[in-house]
Amino acid sequence: MYDVVIIGAGPAGLTAATNTSLRGLKTLVIEKQDVPGGLPTILYPDKIIRDHPGFPVGILGKELSRMLFMQAKNAGAEINCDEEAVKIREKDHLIEIKTVQGTYQAKRVILCIGIYDLPRKLKVLSDYKGSNVHYKLEHPREFRRKRVVIVGGGDHAFDTAVQLKDTTKRTTVLVRNKYAKAKRKTVELAEDSGVQILYNTEIVNVFKDKDGKLNRIQIANRRTEEKDTIDVDELLVTIGFEPIRSFLKSNGFKLRKDGSVRVNRSLQTNLNSVFAAGDVTGEVRLIATACAEGIVAAVHAFEDIKEPYWLQ
């Protein structure tokens, strides 16, 4: 039995674990992936994160995750990876957490599972299973001297374009809207490095070679309806992820329209003794805010358990 069980070992979960452990609470972190660190490890390990406090020249996603993980471990938290939580319920004045491997009990739970699950896919690619369509950048070296098209207008798309700027033969970013949602500085950096950016543009058709491998795409300007064809070796789709609704709904959490969990000012959910922190709570989804919410949830969980500690 634990004082606190934290579900999710991303930035919010690891920061929460550090803070509950340092306050003397027996803490377990459960992570369904086989490695800790969350999106910075899984989605963009080699991306330079420039907006996290304390790193004036930025820090690689995988390095930030490693430091958060070591901090939690050094504070005394137990961290179980490759173990997915499937059920949360109140039992005998405690919270029971059932995973694919076992069952745990805790006085408090902090939900840090993120907001997204599977990557969103383009309908025009629904029947294509080729290896040159990607939803995350795992091995930048594989894109060397290739013609790369990136679909998306957010930070992930433009950060990837900047990361590949010295590697590819040609990089093109297709932005569906008339402007990018990415940080202006990153967009300017992509522009200055020779990345081709096409606004109001989407893929309307794909073509394959004699071996069935995608080698060209047809694009269309949504404003003028003008069409063109681009040769492509590798296609990266970075248009976001589907909300992780099934787990949340099946466990009785009240959700907002975007699929995030409703919480109060103390980050308490509608389930008794269950808090939430990070992207799963919605609104500002940055690593820094996820870490901050992890601290807030940890402090309120501690105060709840100690009722309150300064009066005992």
C-alpha positions as CSV (number, residue, x, y, z in Angstrom):
1,M,0.0,0.0,0.0
2,Y,1.3,3.5,-0.9
3,D,0.6,7.0,0.2
4,V,0.5,8.2,-3.4
5,V,0.3,6.3,-6.7
6,I,1.0,8.5,-9.8
7,I,-0.2,7.2,-13.1
8,G,2.2,8.4,-15.9
9,A,5.9,9.0,-15.9
10,G,6.0,12.1,-18.1
11,P,7.2,15.5,-16.8
12,A,4.1,16.1,-14.7
13,G,4.2,12.6,-13.1
14,L,8.0,12.6,-12.4
15,T,7.9,16.1,-10.9
16,A,4.9,15.1,-8.8
17,A,6.8,12.0,-7.6
18,T,9.8,14.1,-6.7
19,N,7.7,16.4,-4.5
20,T,5.6,13.7,-2.8
21,S,8.7,11.6,-2.1
22,L,10.7,14.6,-0.7
23,R,7.7,15.2,1.7
24,G,8.1,11.7,3.0
25,L,5.2,10.0,1.2
26,K,5.7,6.5,-0.1
27,T,5.2,7.0,-3.8
28,L,4.8,4.7,-6.8
29,V,4.8,5.8,-10.4
30,I,3.1,3.6,-13.0
31,E,4.0,4.1,-16.7
32,K,2.5,2.1,-19.6
33,Q,5.4,2.8,-21.9
34,D,8.6,0.7,-21.6
35,V,10.6,3.9,-20.8
36,P,9.9,6.9,-18.5
37,G,9.9,10.5,-19.7
38,G,6.6,10.9,-21.6
39,L,6.4,12.8,-24.9
40,P,10.0,14.4,-24.7
41,T,11.4,10.8,-24.7
42,I,8.9,9.1,-27.0
43,L,8.0,11.8,-29.5
44,Y,10.9,14.3,-29.7
45,P,14.0,13.0,-27.9
46,D,16.4,14.9,-30.1
47,K,14.4,18.2,-30.2
48,I,16.0,21.1,-28.4
49,I,13.5,22.4,-25.9
50,R,14.1,26.2,-25.7
51,D,11.2,27.4,-23.5
52,H,11.8,25.4,-20.3
53,P,13.0,27.5,-17.3
54,G,16.6,27.2,-16.3
55,F,18.2,26.2,-19.7
56,P,19.3,29.4,-21.5
57,V,20.5,27.5,-24.6
58,G,17.8,24.8,-24.5
59,I,18.0,21.1,-23.6
60,L,17.3,17.9,-25.6
61,G,14.0,16.3,-24.8
62,K,15.6,13.0,-23.8
63,E,18.1,14.7,-21.5
64,L,15.4,16.7,-19.7
65,S,13.4,13.4,-19.3
66,R,16.5,11.7,-18.0
67,M,17.1,14.4,-15.4
68,L,13.5,14.4,-14.2
69,F,13.6,10.6,-13.9
70,M,16.8,10.7,-11.9
71,Q,15.5,13.4,-9.7
72,A,12.4,11.3,-8.8
73,K,14.4,8.2,-8.2
74,N,16.9,10.0,-6.0
75,A,14.0,11.4,-4.0
76,G,12.9,7.9,-3.3
77,A,10.0,7.2,-5.7
78,E,9.4,3.7,-7.1
79,I,8.9,3.8,-10.9
80,N,7.3,0.8,-12.8
81,C,7.5,1.0,-16.5
82,D,5.7,-1.2,-19.1
83,E,2.7,-1.4,-16.7
84,E,-0.6,0.1,-17.9
85,A,-3.3,1.2,-15.4
86,V,-6.8,0.0,-16.5
87,K,-9.1,0.7,-13.5
88,I,-9.3,3.2,-10.6
89,R,-11.9,2.8,-7.9
90,E,-12.5,3.8,-4.3
91,K,-12.5,0.8,-1.9
92,D,-12.4,0.8,1.9
93,H,-11.6,4.5,2.1
94,L,-8.6,4.0,-0.2
95,I,-8.1,4.1,-3.9
96,E,-7.5,0.8,-5.7
97,I,-5.5,1.0,-8.9
98,K,-5.7,-2.1,-11.1
99,T,-3.0,-2.6,-13.8
100,V,-2.4,-5.2,-16.4
101,Q,0.1,-6.8,-13.9
102,G,-1.5,-6.3,-10.5
103,T,-3.4,-4.2,-8.0
104,Y,-2.2,-1.4,-5.8
105,Q,-3.8,0.7,-3.0
106,A,-3.1,4.3,-2.2
107,K,-4.4,7.1,0.0
108,R,-4.2,9.5,-3.0
109,V,-3.8,9.2,-6.7
110,I,-2.3,11.7,-9.2
111,L,-3.3,11.2,-12.8
112,C,-0.6,12.3,-15.2
113,I,-1.4,10.4,-18.3
114,G,-1.3,13.2,-20.8
115,I,-4.2,14.1,-23.1
116,Y,-3.3,12.3,-26.2
117,D,-3.0,8.7,-27.3
118,L,-2.7,7.7,-30.9
119,P,-1.5,10.2,-33.6
120,R,-4.1,11.7,-35.8
121,K,-3.9,10.4,-39.4
122,L,-4.8,11.9,-42.8
123,K,-7.8,10.3,-44.5
124,V,-5.9,10.4,-47.8
125,L,-3.4,8.0,-46.2
126,S,-5.9,5.7,-44.5
127,D,-5.1,2.7,-46.8
128,Y,-1.4,3.2,-47.0
129,K,0.9,1.1,-44.8
130,G,4.3,2.0,-46.2
131,S,7.4,2.5,-44.1
132,N,8.1,6.1,-45.4
133,V,5.1,7.7,-43.6
134,H,6.0,8.7,-40.1
135,Y,4.2,10.2,-37.1
136,K,7.3,11.0,-35.0
137,L,11.0,11.6,-35.8
138,E,12.9,8.7,-34.3
139,H,16.1,8.5,-36.4
140,P,17.0,11.8,-38.1
141,R,19.9,10.1,-39.9
142,E,17.5,8.1,-42.0
143,F,16.3,11.4,-43.6
144,R,19.8,12.4,-44.9
145,R,19.7,13.6,-48.5
146,K,16.0,12.8,-48.9
147,R,13.0,14.9,-50.0
148,V,10.9,15.3,-46.9
149,V,7.4,16.7,-46.6
150,I,6.1,17.6,-43.1
151,V,2.3,18.0,-42.6
152,G,1.3,20.3,-39.8
153,G,1.4,23.9,-38.6
154,G,2.3,23.5,-34.9
155,D,5.5,23.5,-32.9
156,H,6.1,19.8,-33.6
157,A,6.0,20.3,-37.3
158,F,8.3,23.4,-37.3
159,D,10.7,22.0,-34.7
160,T,11.1,18.9,-36.8
161,A,11.8,21.0,-39.9
162,V,14.5,23.0,-38.1
163,Q,16.0,19.8,-36.7
164,L,16.2,18.3,-40.2
165,K,17.3,21.5,-42.0
166,D,21.0,20.4,-42.4
167,T,20.1,16.8,-43.1
168,T,17.6,16.6,-45.9
169,K,17.9,17.3,-49.6
170,R,14.7,19.3,-49.4
171,T,12.2,20.0,-46.6
172,T,8.7,21.2,-47.3
173,V,6.1,22.0,-44.6
174,L,2.4,21.9,-45.5
175,V,0.3,24.2,-43.3
176,R,-3.5,23.7,-43.7
177,N,-4.3,27.2,-42.4
178,K,-3.3,30.6,-43.6
179,Y,-0.8,30.9,-40.7
180,A,1.3,28.6,-38.5
181,K,0.4,28.0,-34.8
182,A,4.1,27.3,-34.0
183,K,6.2,29.9,-32.2
184,R,7.1,32.7,-34.5
185,K,10.8,32.4,-33.8
186,T,10.8,28.8,-34.9
187,V,8.9,29.6,-38.0
188,E,11.4,32.3,-38.9
189,L,14.3,29.9,-38.2
190,A,12.7,27.4,-40.6
191,E,12.2,30.1,-43.2
192,D,15.8,31.4,-42.9
193,S,17.2,27.9,-43.2
194,G,15.6,27.3,-46.6
195,V,12.6,25.2,-45.5
196,Q,9.8,25.6,-48.0
197,I,6.5,26.5,-46.3
198,L,3.2,26.3,-48.1
199,Y,0.2,27.8,-46.4
200,N,-3.5,27.0,-47.0
201,T,-2.2,23.7,-48.4
202,E,-3.3,20.1,-47.9
203,I,-2.7,16.7,-49.5
204,V,-5.5,15.6,-51.8
205,N,-4.0,12.5,-53.4
206,V,-1.0,10.2,-53.1
207,F,0.9,8.2,-55.8
208,K,3.0,5.1,-55.5
209,D,5.8,3.5,-57.5
210,K,5.7,0.1,-59.1
211,D,6.6,-1.5,-55.7
212,G,3.6,0.2,-54.0
213,K,5.8,2.8,-52.1
214,L,4.5,6.4,-51.8
215,N,6.7,8.6,-54.0
216,R,4.6,11.6,-54.9
217,I,1.7,13.6,-53.4
218,Q,-0.8,15.9,-55.0
219,I,-1.4,19.1,-53.0
220,A,-4.1,21.7,-53.3
221,N,-4.3,25.3,-52.1
222,R,-7.5,25.5,-50.1
223,R,-8.0,29.2,-51.0
224,T,-7.3,29.2,-54.8
225,E,-8.0,25.4,-55.4
226,E,-4.7,25.4,-57.4
227,K,-3.1,21.9,-57.5
228,D,0.5,20.8,-57.8
229,T,2.5,17.5,-57.4
230,I,5.5,17.1,-55.2
231,D,8.1,14.2,-55.3
232,V,8.6,12.8,-51.8
233,D,10.9,10.2,-50.2
234,E,9.7,10.5,-46.6
235,L,6.4,12.0,-45.2
236,L,6.0,13.2,-41.6
237,V,2.5,13.7,-40.3
238,T,2.4,16.0,-37.3
239,I,-1.2,17.1,-36.9
240,G,-1.7,16.1,-33.3
241,F,-3.1,13.1,-31.4
242,E,-6.5,11.7,-30.6
243,P,-7.7,12.5,-27.0
244,I,-7.3,9.6,-24.6
245,R,-11.0,9.5,-23.8
246,S,-11.7,5.7,-23.3
247,F,-9.7,5.3,-20.1
248,L,-11.0,8.5,-18.6
249,K,-14.6,7.8,-19.5
250,S,-14.5,4.2,-18.3
251,N,-13.3,5.3,-14.9
252,G,-15.9,7.9,-14.4
253,F,-13.9,11.1,-14.9
254,K,-15.8,14.3,-15.9
255,L,-14.4,15.7,-19.1
256,R,-14.3,18.9,-21.0
257,K,-15.2,19.1,-24.7
258,D,-11.6,18.7,-25.7
259,G,-11.3,15.4,-23.7
260,S,-9.3,16.9,-20.8
261,V,-10.3,16.2,-17.2
262,R,-12.2,18.7,-15.1
263,V,-10.3,19.8,-12.0
264,N,-10.8,22.4,-9.3
265,R,-8.2,24.9,-8.2
266,S,-6.4,22.2,-6.1
267,L,-6.3,20.0,-9.2
268,Q,-8.8,17.6,-7.6
269,T,-10.9,15.6,-10.1
270,N,-14.5,14.6,-9.5
271,L,-13.3,11.3,-8.1
272,N,-12.6,11.5,-4.4
273,S,-8.9,11.6,-3.5
274,V,-7.8,11.6,-7.2
275,F,-5.9,14.6,-8.5
276,A,-4.7,15.3,-12.1
277,A,-1.8,17.3,-13.5
278,G,-0.2,18.1,-16.8
279,D,-1.7,17.9,-20.3
280,V,-4.6,15.8,-19.1
281,T,-6.1,18.9,-17.4
282,G,-6.1,20.8,-20.7
283,E,-5.4,24.5,-21.4
284,V,-1.7,25.4,-21.5
285,R,0.2,22.3,-22.6
286,L,3.9,22.9,-22.1
287,I,6.5,20.9,-20.2
288,A,7.0,23.8,-17.7
289,T,3.3,24.0,-16.9
290,A,3.0,20.2,-16.6
291,C,5.9,20.3,-14.1
292,A,4.2,23.1,-12.2
293,E,0.9,21.3,-12.0
294,G,2.7,18.2,-10.8
295,I,4.1,20.2,-7.9
296,V,0.6,21.7,-7.1
297,A,-1.0,18.3,-7.2
298,A,1.7,16.8,-5.0
299,V,1.4,19.5,-2.4
300,H,-2.4,19.2,-2.1
301,A,-2.2,15.4,-2.0
302,F,0.3,15.8,0.9
303,E,-1.9,18.2,2.7
304,D,-4.9,16.0,2.3
305,I,-3.0,13.0,3.8
306,K,-1.6,15.0,6.7
307,E,-4.8,16.9,7.4
308,P,-2.9,19.4,7.5
309,Y,0.6,18.6,8.6
310,W,1.3,22.0,10.4
311,L,-1.5,21.3,12.9
312,Q,-0.3,17.9,14.0
